[in-house]
């Protein structure tokens, strides 16, 4: 309880810091005339024209404390279909120089490797931005403290918003669609929030992906049309792009996850990673289907551990029973009409209480021995006559 109260205090502080309208948080921009592709911006600007077919970067940030108001205009590149170049950003907005207190919004960025790239910086605000067609991410926060993405439309990219080794990030009130891998991905990220997102992955891997990250809140999101997981929370080893850290004290609450494949919500330890003390509460998971008939998926909420073929989280997987995430509190969720199970735990030392699991293909709730039945679970119309295993269901 103490840890959960602390998380709520952190979340409120983040919202207070970053919740004001984007135009009110920034310096008044001057009208920009004569800007061309690749220009370095050292004072606040408001664009007066489009910047089209930029061969490398759209604009390069060159000073702290500035606003880039796109003013309804477009910045487009030529590299969106090509791979990353480690020697060049190839970004719509390039802040790899690490300038702080940057505000960006009010227009369109399209067809770069990265839409907007912020590295080793703090206090970044992105609002009212439409992005499309990126080889990597629409918005990338790398070692950023304090970032906001809000009221934006993220379309047709590998990831919508990615954070790496960052904290105090808020992603909210935005739409993500046509995502190839994940609409929002947190790696090594702490004290951050994803809320009130509308995600239509249209066959992309994940709605929301949280790996080796702690004390984050995932709340009030609508997630649809994913191939693997609506919400994926993992502790993993063997990843070369993020430190091996436990995923501790994350909260996944009040989300609506429907009409995808794989798992609605997956809490997993991959290749010996650690996941501890997760709250999964008051979520609605409906209509999760089997991905390919090979993996044991098609379940609303899954808690388990596995070993991957290459030690880096890639299939095929060898699933492990009797080990995995612990301290998971699965409370008051509704998991109906899924192809396999409503709730399935292959890991012990978790609590299952007050859930509803109806009309699933196999079990309403399956809990490996060693979990705690918190009471109040209900199940009916499931494929297995007993309805539940490891807990008592009314």
C-alpha positions as CSV (number, residue, x, y, z in Angstrom):
1,X,0.0,0.0,0.0
2,X,2.8,2.4,0.8
3,X,4.4,1.9,-2.6
4,X,1.0,2.4,-4.4
5,X,0.4,5.7,-2.6
6,X,3.9,6.9,-3.6
7,X,3.1,6.0,-7.2
8,X,-0.1,8.1,-7.1
9,X,1.8,11.1,-5.7
10,X,4.4,10.8,-8.5
11,X,1.7,10.6,-11.1
12,X,-0.1,13.7,-9.8
13,X,3.1,15.6,-9.8
14,X,3.8,14.6,-13.4
15,X,0.3,15.7,-14.5
16,X,0.7,19.0,-12.6
17,X,4.0,19.7,-14.3
18,X,3.0,18.7,-17.9
19,X,-0.7,19.1,-18.0
20,X,-1.1,22.8,-19.1
21,X,-1.9,23.6,-22.7
22,X,1.2,23.4,-24.9
23,X,1.0,27.0,-26.1
24,X,0.9,28.3,-22.6
25,X,4.0,26.4,-21.5
26,X,6.3,27.8,-24.1
27,X,8.0,31.0,-25.2
28,X,6.0,33.1,-27.7
29,X,7.3,32.0,-31.1
30,X,8.4,34.5,-33.8
31,X,7.2,34.1,-37.4
32,X,9.7,31.9,-39.3
33,X,10.6,33.1,-42.8
34,X,13.1,31.4,-45.0
35,X,13.5,28.2,-43.0
36,X,14.6,25.3,-45.1
37,X,15.3,21.6,-44.5
38,X,18.0,20.9,-42.0
39,X,18.0,24.5,-40.5
40,X,19.1,24.9,-36.9
41,X,16.5,26.6,-34.8
42,X,17.9,28.8,-31.9
43,X,14.8,30.8,-31.0
44,X,11.1,30.1,-30.9
45,X,9.5,30.0,-34.3
46,X,6.1,29.7,-36.0
47,X,6.4,28.2,-39.5
48,X,4.8,30.0,-42.5
49,X,5.4,27.3,-45.1
50,X,5.8,23.5,-45.5
51,X,9.3,21.9,-45.6
52,X,9.0,19.1,-48.1
53,X,11.2,16.1,-49.1
54,X,14.0,16.9,-46.6
55,X,16.9,14.5,-47.4
56,X,18.2,14.3,-43.8
57,X,16.5,16.3,-41.0
58,X,13.6,18.6,-41.0
59,X,14.7,21.0,-38.3
60,X,17.5,20.7,-35.8
61,X,17.1,22.1,-32.3
62,X,19.9,24.5,-31.4
63,X,18.9,26.1,-28.1
64,X,17.0,25.4,-24.9
65,X,13.7,26.9,-23.9
66,X,12.2,27.3,-27.4
67,X,8.9,26.5,-29.1
68,X,8.6,25.0,-32.6
69,X,5.1,25.8,-33.7
70,X,4.4,24.1,-37.0
71,X,1.4,26.3,-37.4
72,X,-0.6,23.7,-39.4
73,X,2.3,23.1,-41.8
74,X,4.0,19.8,-42.9
75,X,7.6,18.7,-42.5
76,X,8.3,15.7,-44.8
77,X,11.3,13.5,-45.4
78,X,12.5,10.9,-47.9
79,X,13.9,8.3,-45.5
80,X,10.7,6.8,-43.9
81,X,11.0,3.5,-45.8
82,X,14.7,3.0,-45.1
83,X,16.7,1.8,-42.1
84,X,18.4,3.9,-39.4
85,X,21.8,5.4,-40.2
86,X,23.8,5.5,-36.9
87,X,25.7,8.6,-38.1
88,X,22.7,10.7,-38.9
89,X,19.4,11.4,-37.1
90,X,17.2,11.5,-40.2
91,X,14.5,13.1,-38.0
92,X,11.7,15.5,-38.6
93,X,12.8,17.3,-35.4
94,X,16.4,16.5,-34.3
95,X,17.1,17.2,-30.6
96,X,20.0,14.8,-30.2
97,X,22.0,17.8,-29.1
98,X,20.2,17.5,-25.7
99,X,18.6,20.9,-25.5
100,X,16.0,21.3,-22.7
101,X,12.5,22.7,-22.3
102,X,11.5,22.2,-25.9
103,X,7.8,22.6,-27.0
104,X,6.7,21.1,-30.3
105,X,3.3,20.9,-32.0
106,X,0.6,22.2,-34.2
107,X,1.3,20.4,-37.5
108,X,2.4,17.3,-39.4
109,X,5.7,15.4,-39.6
110,X,5.9,12.5,-42.1
111,X,8.3,10.1,-43.7
112,X,11.5,10.2,-41.6
113,X,13.4,7.4,-39.7
114,X,12.2,9.2,-36.5
115,X,9.5,11.8,-36.3
116,X,10.9,13.7,-33.3
117,X,14.0,12.6,-31.4
118,X,14.9,14.0,-28.0
119,X,18.1,12.7,-26.3
120,X,19.7,13.3,-22.9
121,X,17.4,16.2,-22.0
122,X,14.5,17.3,-19.8
123,X,11.1,19.0,-19.9
124,X,9.8,18.2,-23.4
125,X,6.3,18.9,-24.5
126,X,4.7,17.5,-27.7
127,X,1.1,18.4,-28.4
128,X,-1.3,18.6,-31.3
129,X,1.1,16.7,-33.6
130,X,0.1,14.4,-36.5
131,X,2.8,12.0,-37.5
132,X,2.9,9.3,-40.2
133,X,5.3,6.8,-41.9
134,X,8.5,6.3,-39.9
135,X,11.0,3.5,-40.1
136,X,11.3,3.7,-36.3
137,X,9.4,6.0,-33.9
138,X,7.0,8.9,-34.3
139,X,8.4,10.3,-31.0
140,X,11.5,9.0,-29.2
141,X,12.6,10.0,-25.7
142,X,16.1,8.7,-25.0
143,X,17.4,9.4,-21.4
144,X,14.7,12.1,-20.9
145,X,13.4,13.4,-17.6
146,X,10.0,15.0,-17.9
147,X,8.2,14.5,-21.2
148,X,4.7,14.8,-22.5
149,X,3.0,13.6,-25.7
150,X,-0.7,14.6,-25.8
151,X,-3.6,15.3,-28.1
152,X,-1.7,13.8,-31.1
153,X,-2.3,11.4,-33.9
154,X,0.4,8.8,-34.5
155,X,-0.1,6.8,-37.7
156,X,1.8,4.1,-39.6
157,X,5.1,3.8,-37.9
158,X,7.1,1.0,-36.2
159,X,6.4,2.5,-32.8
160,X,4.3,5.5,-31.9
161,X,6.1,6.7,-28.7
162,X,9.2,5.0,-27.4
163,X,11.1,5.8,-24.2
164,X,14.5,4.4,-23.2
165,X,16.0,4.9,-19.8
166,X,13.7,7.8,-19.0
167,X,11.4,8.9,-16.2
168,X,8.4,11.2,-15.6
169,X,7.0,10.7,-19.1
170,X,3.2,11.1,-19.8
171,X,1.6,9.8,-23.0
172,X,-2.1,10.6,-23.1
173,X,-5.2,11.6,-24.9
174,X,-3.9,10.6,-28.3
175,X,-4.7,8.2,-31.2
176,X,-2.3,5.6,-32.5
177,X,-3.2,3.5,-35.5
178,X,-1.5,1.3,-38.1
179,X,1.4,0.6,-35.8
180,X,3.8,-2.2,-36.8
181,X,5.3,-3.0,-33.4
182,X,3.9,-1.0,-30.4
183,X,1.8,2.1,-30.1
184,X,3.7,3.0,-26.8
185,X,6.8,1.3,-25.6
186,X,8.6,1.9,-22.3
187,X,12.1,0.4,-21.9
188,X,14.0,1.1,-18.6
189,X,11.4,3.8,-17.8
190,X,10.1,4.8,-14.3
191,X,7.4,6.9,-12.8
192,X,5.6,7.4,-16.1
193,X,2.0,7.2,-17.4
194,X,0.1,6.0,-20.4
195,X,-3.6,7.0,-20.2
196,X,-6.6,7.7,-22.2
197,X,-5.1,6.5,-25.4
198,X,-7.1,5.1,-28.3
199,X,-5.0,2.4,-30.0
200,X,-6.0,0.6,-33.2
201,X,-2.9,-1.5,-33.9
202,X,-4.4,-2.9,-37.1
203,X,-2.3,-6.1,-36.8
204,X,0.7,-4.6,-35.1
205,X,2.5,-6.6,-32.4
206,X,1.5,-4.7,-29.2
207,X,-0.8,-2.0,-28.1
208,X,1.4,-1.0,-25.1
209,X,4.8,-2.6,-24.4
210,X,6.5,-2.2,-20.9
211,X,9.9,-3.8,-20.5
212,X,12.3,-3.6,-17.5
213,X,10.4,-0.6,-16.2
214,X,9.0,0.2,-12.8
215,X,6.3,2.3,-11.0
216,X,4.4,3.1,-14.2
217,X,0.6,3.6,-14.6
218,X,-1.2,2.2,-17.6
219,X,-4.8,3.4,-17.3
220,X,-8.0,4.1,-19.2
221,X,-6.7,3.1,-22.6
222,X,-8.7,1.5,-25.4
223,X,-6.7,-1.1,-27.3
224,X,-7.8,-3.0,-30.4
225,X,-6.6,-5.1,-33.3
226,X,-3.2,-6.3,-32.0
227,X,-1.4,-9.4,-33.1
228,X,0.4,-10.5,-29.9
229,X,-0.6,-8.5,-26.8
230,X,-2.9,-5.6,-26.0
231,X,-0.7,-4.7,-23.0
232,X,2.6,-6.5,-22.5
233,X,4.6,-6.1,-19.2
234,X,7.9,-8.0,-19.0
235,X,11.1,-8.3,-17.2
236,X,13.7,-9.5,-19.6
237,X,17.4,-10.3,-19.9
238,X,19.6,-10.4,-23.0
239,X,18.4,-7.2,-24.6
240,X,21.3,-5.1,-25.9
241,X,19.4,-1.8,-26.0
242,X,18.2,-1.5,-22.4
243,X,19.6,-2.4,-19.0
244,X,18.5,-5.6,-17.3
245,X,16.2,-4.3,-14.6
246,X,13.2,-5.7,-12.8
247,X,9.8,-4.5,-13.6
248,X,8.4,-3.5,-10.2
249,X,5.2,-2.0,-8.9
250,X,3.5,-1.2,-12.2
251,X,-0.3,-0.7,-12.3
252,X,-2.5,-1.8,-15.3
253,X,-6.0,-0.5,-14.4
254,X,-9.3,0.4,-16.1
255,X,-8.2,-0.5,-19.6
256,X,-10.6,-1.8,-22.3
257,X,-8.8,-4.4,-24.5
258,X,-10.7,-6.1,-27.3
259,X,-10.6,-7.9,-30.6
260,X,-6.9,-8.8,-30.9
261,X,-4.8,-12.0,-30.9
262,X,-2.4,-13.5,-28.4
263,X,-3.1,-12.2,-24.9
264,X,-5.2,-9.2,-23.8
265,X,-2.8,-8.5,-20.9
266,X,0.5,-10.5,-20.6
267,X,2.7,-10.3,-17.5
268,X,5.8,-12.2,-18.2
269,X,9.4,-13.0,-17.1
270,X,11.5,-13.6,-20.2
271,X,14.8,-15.5,-20.0
272,X,15.2,-15.0,-16.2
273,X,14.0,-11.4,-16.0
274,X,12.0,-10.3,-13.0
275,X,8.5,-8.9,-12.6
276,X,7.2,-8.1,-9.1
277,X,4.2,-6.5,-7.4
278,X,2.0,-5.7,-10.4
279,X,-1.6,-4.5,-10.0
280,X,-3.9,-5.7,-12.8
281,X,-7.4,-4.3,-11.8
282,X,-10.7,-3.4,-13.3
283,X,-9.7,-4.1,-16.9
284,X,-12.2,-5.4,-19.5
285,X,-10.7,-8.0,-21.9
286,X,-13.0,-9.4,-24.6
287,X,-12.6,-11.4,-27.8
288,X,-8.9,-12.4,-27.7
289,X,-8.1,-15.0,-30.4
290,X,-5.4,-17.5,-31.1
291,X,-2.5,-16.0,-33.1
292,X,-1.2,-18.9,-35.1
293,X,-2.3,-22.1,-33.4
294,X,1.3,-22.8,-32.2
295,X,1.7,-20.6,-29.2
296,X,-0.5,-21.2,-26.1
297,X,-2.3,-17.8,-26.5
298,X,-5.9,-16.7,-26.9
299,X,-6.2,-15.7,-23.2
300,X,-7.5,-12.6,-21.6
301,X,-4.9,-12.2,-18.8
302,X,-1.8,-14.4,-18.8
303,X,0.9,-14.5,-16.0
304,X,3.9,-16.7,-16.8
305,X,7.6,-17.2,-17.6
306,X,9.4,-18.5,-20.6
307,X,12.8,-19.0,-22.2
308,X,13.3,-17.8,-25.7
309,X,15.3,-19.6,-28.5
310,X,17.9,-16.9,-28.7
311,X,17.9,-15.6,-25.2
312,X,16.7,-12.2,-26.5
313,X,13.0,-12.7,-26.3
314,X,12.4,-14.1,-29.8
315,X,10.4,-17.2,-30.6
316,X,10.1,-20.1,-30.4
317,X,9.5,-20.1,-26.6
318,X,9.8,-22.8,-24.0
319,X,7.2,-22.1,-21.3
320,X,7.9,-22.7,-17.7
321,X,5.3,-23.7,-15.0
322,X,5.8,-22.9,-11.3
323,X,8.1,-19.9,-11.8
324,X,7.5,-16.4,-13.0
325,X,6.0,-13.1,-11.8
326,X,5.1,-12.8,-8.2
327,X,3.0,-10.4,-6.1
328,X,0.6,-9.8,-9.0
329,X,-2.8,-8.7,-7.8
330,X,-5.5,-9.6,-10.3
331,X,-8.6,-7.9,-9.1
332,X,-12.1,-7.1,-10.4
333,X,-11.3,-7.7,-14.1
334,X,-13.8,-8.9,-16.7
335,X,-12.5,-11.4,-19.2
336,X,-15.2,-12.7,-21.5
337,X,-15.5,-14.5,-24.8
338,X,-11.8,-15.3,-25.3
339,X,-10.7,-18.2,-27.4
340,X,-8.8,-20.1,-24.6
341,X,-8.9,-18.9,-21.0
342,X,-10.2,-15.8,-19.3
343,X,-7.4,-15.7,-16.8
344,X,-4.4,-18.1,-16.7
345,X,-1.5,-18.1,-14.2
346,X,1.4,-20.5,-14.6
347,X,3.3,-18.6,-11.9
348,X,2.7,-18.9,-8.1
349,X,2.6,-16.3,-5.3
350,X,-0.1,-14.1,-6.8
351,X,-3.6,-13.1,-5.7
352,X,-6.8,-13.6,-7.8
353,X,-9.9,-11.8,-6.4
354,X,-13.3,-10.5,-7.6
355,X,-12.9,-11.3,-11.3
356,X,-15.5,-12.2,-13.8
357,X,-14.7,-14.8,-16.6
358,X,-17.5,-15.9,-18.8
359,X,-17.9,-17.8,-22.1
360,X,-14.2,-18.4,-22.6
361,X,-13.2,-21.4,-24.8
362,X,-11.5,-23.4,-22.0
363,X,-11.1,-22.2,-18.3
364,X,-12.7,-19.2,-16.9
365,X,-9.7,-18.9,-14.4
366,X,-6.8,-21.3,-14.2
367,X,-4.3,-20.7,-11.3
368,X,-1.2,-22.8,-10.8
369,X,-0.8,-24.2,-7.3
370,X,0.6,-21.7,-4.8
371,X,-1.5,-18.8,-5.7
372,X,-3.9,-17.1,-3.3
373,X,-7.7,-17.2,-3.9
374,X,-8.9,-13.8,-2.7
375,X,-12.5,-14.8,-3.1
376,X,-15.3,-13.3,-5.1
377,X,-14.4,-14.8,-8.5
378,X,-17.2,-15.7,-10.8
379,X,-17.3,-17.8,-14.0
380,X,-20.0,-19.3,-16.2
381,X,-20.4,-20.6,-19.7
382,X,-16.8,-21.6,-20.1
383,X,-15.6,-24.6,-22.1
384,X,-14.4,-26.6,-19.0
385,X,-17.3,-27.9,-16.9
386,X,-15.4,-27.1,-13.7
387,X,-15.2,-23.4,-14.9
388,X,-12.1,-22.7,-12.7
389,X,-9.0,-24.4,-11.4
390,X,-7.0,-23.3,-8.4
391,X,-9.6,-20.8,-7.2
392,X,-13.3,-21.2,-6.3
393,X,-15.7,-19.5,-8.7
394,X,-19.3,-18.8,-8.1
